[in-house]
Amino acid sequence: MQDDLIPDEAGQRLAARLRAEREARGWSIATLAERSGVSRAMISKVERAEASPTAALLGRLSGPFGLTLSALLARAEALAPGGVVARAAGQALWRDPGTGYLRRLLSPPGANPELVRVELPPGAVVPYPAESYALLAGQCIWLQEGELLFHEGERTHRLAPGDCLALGPPADCRYENPSAAQPCLYLVAVARR
């Protein structure tokens, strides 16, 4: 798997995509800050590519746009929407600078459902606010390797290889790899409304 992800050029594309999504809606930075709960200063830094946003931050920013994190990343990579085949060599990859988690968009951009493969490093924890899930019709997580603790609101689900979890109503969630040595690999299927 490719490891040279989100170089400066890709970071610039992500910054431009966030700004374009905000401006397409006629929103000021203050409006996006209010809708996402992210400070105006941080949004400004991200849009100028002066800060590398984490997955959790991008999840908070993509929700108000009605986009999943992977859809936002795919748009940033300027992949042509509407294709019927997403070739392995062209699938959008993104590494979270905060946790090192690796995300690969498996399905063609705009596909519904959307399929994403994630490699979560040992000990990593990635939180997503309930707003990240508000516009989704459904989501399933299928663990392939390792162990995953999925915290959904007050409930914690311990997943082993082969287990598949269907998420309930939107809640604050956290993906957690409890292993100190082994990454966990899982697929996420997301259906949008």
Phi, psi and omega per residue, in radians:
M1 nan 2.531 -3.096
Q2 -1.182 2.388 -3.120
D3 -2.012 -0.162 -3.098
D4 -1.593 1.261 -3.003
L5 -1.831 2.689 3.136
I6 0.808 1.040 2.955
P7 -1.257 -3.139 -3.091
D8 -0.929 -0.734 -3.125
E9 -1.076 -0.765 3.124
A10 -1.183 -0.652 3.074
G11 -1.085 -0.662 3.085
Q12 -1.136 -0.702 3.121
R13 -1.131 -0.705 3.117
L14 -1.123 -0.762 3.115
A15 -1.047 -0.781 -3.135
A16 -1.149 -0.646 -3.133
R17 -1.165 -0.757 3.108
L18 -1.054 -0.793 3.121
R19 -1.095 -0.752 -3.131
A20 -1.114 -0.719 3.123
E21 -1.095 -0.750 -3.139
R22 -1.143 -0.830 -3.096
E23 -1.188 -0.575 3.123
A24 -1.087 -0.439 3.127
R25 -1.642 -0.054 -3.125
G26 1.282 0.420 -3.093
W27 -1.620 2.519 2.964
S28 -1.452 2.960 3.053
I29 -1.078 -0.638 3.126
A30 -1.092 -0.681 3.127
T31 -1.128 -0.813 3.114
L32 -1.098 -0.669 3.107
A33 -1.053 -0.784 -3.141
E34 -1.116 -0.744 -3.093
R35 -1.298 -0.480 -3.060
S36 -1.791 -0.378 -3.053
G37 1.392 0.207 3.096
V38 -1.742 2.424 -3.083
S39 -1.116 2.647 3.102
R40 -1.057 -0.693 -3.126
A41 -1.076 -0.742 -3.127
M42 -1.190 -0.744 3.115
I43 -1.037 -0.761 3.133
S44 -1.061 -0.771 3.119
K45 -1.108 -0.734 -3.137
V46 -1.137 -0.761 -3.126
E47 -1.179 -0.394 3.073
R48 -1.660 0.080 -3.121
A49 1.047 0.567 3.083
E50 -1.648 -0.173 3.111
A51 -2.384 2.437 3.074
S52 -1.586 1.935 -3.078
P53 -1.272 2.494 3.067
T54 -1.429 2.959 3.093
A55 -1.062 -0.722 -3.132
A56 -1.082 -0.745 3.129
L57 -1.151 -0.776 3.120
L58 -1.117 -0.600 3.072
G59 -1.083 -0.694 3.122
R60 -1.218 -0.611 -3.125
L61 -1.377 -0.584 -3.092
S62 -1.302 -0.540 -3.109
G63 -0.954 -0.892 3.137
P64 -1.065 -0.432 3.110
F65 -1.387 -0.150 -3.073
G66 1.332 0.453 -3.120
L67 -2.068 2.609 2.945
T68 -1.396 2.867 3.101
L69 -1.025 -0.787 -3.094
S70 -1.196 -0.571 3.074
A71 -1.143 -0.709 3.100
L72 -1.086 -0.790 3.137
L73 -1.131 -0.689 3.119
A74 -1.116 -0.716 3.097
R75 -1.108 -0.657 3.123
A76 -1.144 -0.581 3.123
E77 -1.395 -0.059 3.095
A78 1.011 0.664 3.047
L79 -1.302 2.461 -3.102
A80 -1.206 2.094 3.100
P81 -1.256 2.748 3.034
G82 1.568 -0.077 3.095
G83 -1.200 2.728 -3.120
V84 -1.737 -0.242 3.133
V85 -2.251 2.246 3.020
A86 -1.824 1.715 -3.132
R87 -1.140 2.480 -3.090
A88 -0.912 -0.731 -3.098
A89 -1.169 -0.369 -3.094
G90 -1.854 0.053 -3.118
Q91 -1.228 2.385 -3.094
A92 -1.188 2.234 3.082
L93 -2.012 2.541 3.084
W94 -2.617 2.363 3.083
R95 -1.950 2.214 3.109
D96 -1.210 2.102 -3.132
P97 -1.176 -0.343 -3.119
G98 -1.434 -0.717 -3.053
T99 -2.003 -0.283 -3.084
G100 1.433 0.108 -3.120
Y101 -1.184 2.494 -3.091
L102 -1.913 2.198 -3.080
R103 -2.074 2.280 3.122
R104 -2.170 2.125 3.056
L105 -1.399 1.925 -3.086
L106 -1.425 -0.654 -3.068
S107 -1.479 2.752 3.060
P108 -1.052 2.516 3.121
P109 -0.951 2.350 3.137
G110 1.553 -0.129 3.129
A111 -1.139 2.564 3.088
N112 -2.383 1.917 0.181
P113 -1.345 2.895 3.125
E114 -1.828 2.378 3.120
L115 -1.996 2.292 -3.105
V116 -2.304 2.399 3.046
R117 -1.891 2.300 -3.110
V118 -2.189 2.378 2.977
E119 -1.957 1.969 -3.110
L120 -1.765 2.047 -3.094
P121 -1.086 2.796 3.097
P122 -0.951 2.319 3.084
G123 1.345 -0.059 -3.075
A124 -1.294 2.546 3.069
V125 -2.315 2.232 -3.141
V126 -2.186 1.963 3.123
P127 -1.592 2.580 3.016
Y128 -2.334 2.322 3.100
P129 -1.321 2.799 -3.133
A130 -0.953 -0.578 -3.122
E131 -1.051 -0.443 3.122
S132 -1.135 -0.385 -3.059
Y133 -1.882 -0.098 -2.980
A134 -1.055 -0.572 -3.077
L135 -1.697 0.171 -3.118
L136 -1.654 2.510 3.066
A137 -1.437 -0.458 3.131
G138 -3.129 2.799 3.131
Q139 -2.650 2.388 3.059
C140 -2.195 2.552 3.087
I141 -2.109 2.176 3.136
W142 -2.063 1.980 -3.102
L143 -1.418 2.259 3.135
Q144 -1.737 -0.794 -3.102
E145 -2.464 2.610 3.084
G146 1.451 -2.684 3.138
E147 -2.334 2.521 3.131
L148 -2.335 2.277 2.944
L149 -1.753 2.133 3.111
F150 -1.989 2.011 -3.123
H151 -1.677 2.004 -3.097
E152 -2.064 1.727 -3.035
G153 1.078 -2.164 -3.118
E154 -1.529 -0.153 -3.086
R155 -1.686 2.543 3.038
T156 -2.117 2.247 3.107
H157 -1.915 2.190 3.080
R158 -1.723 2.025 -3.101
L159 -1.874 2.416 3.059
A160 -1.971 2.868 -3.126
P161 -0.892 2.300 -3.125
G162 1.645 -0.318 3.129
D163 -1.253 2.530 3.114
C164 -2.284 2.264 -3.102
L165 -2.014 2.251 3.001
A166 -1.712 2.188 -3.114
L167 -1.310 2.604 3.092
G168 -1.540 -2.700 3.125
P169 -1.038 2.728 -3.116
P170 -0.906 2.300 3.102
A171 -2.632 2.783 3.013
D172 -1.105 2.333 -3.063
C173 -2.309 2.768 3.039
R174 -2.478 2.320 2.971
Y175 -1.640 2.287 -3.116
E176 -2.410 2.248 3.020
N177 -1.698 1.885 -3.079
P178 -1.345 -0.166 -3.101
S179 -1.285 2.498 3.065
A180 -1.578 -0.162 -3.039
A181 -2.272 -0.466 -2.995
Q182 -1.982 2.291 3.024
P183 -1.211 2.798 2.993
C184 -2.016 2.522 -3.129
L185 -2.066 2.286 3.116
Y186 -2.551 2.739 3.056
L187 -1.861 2.488 3.066
V188 -2.104 2.229 3.029
A189 -1.897 2.180 -3.063
V190 -2.145 2.197 3.039
A191 -1.892 2.220 3.117
R192 -1.632 2.702 3.086
R193 -1.243 nan nan
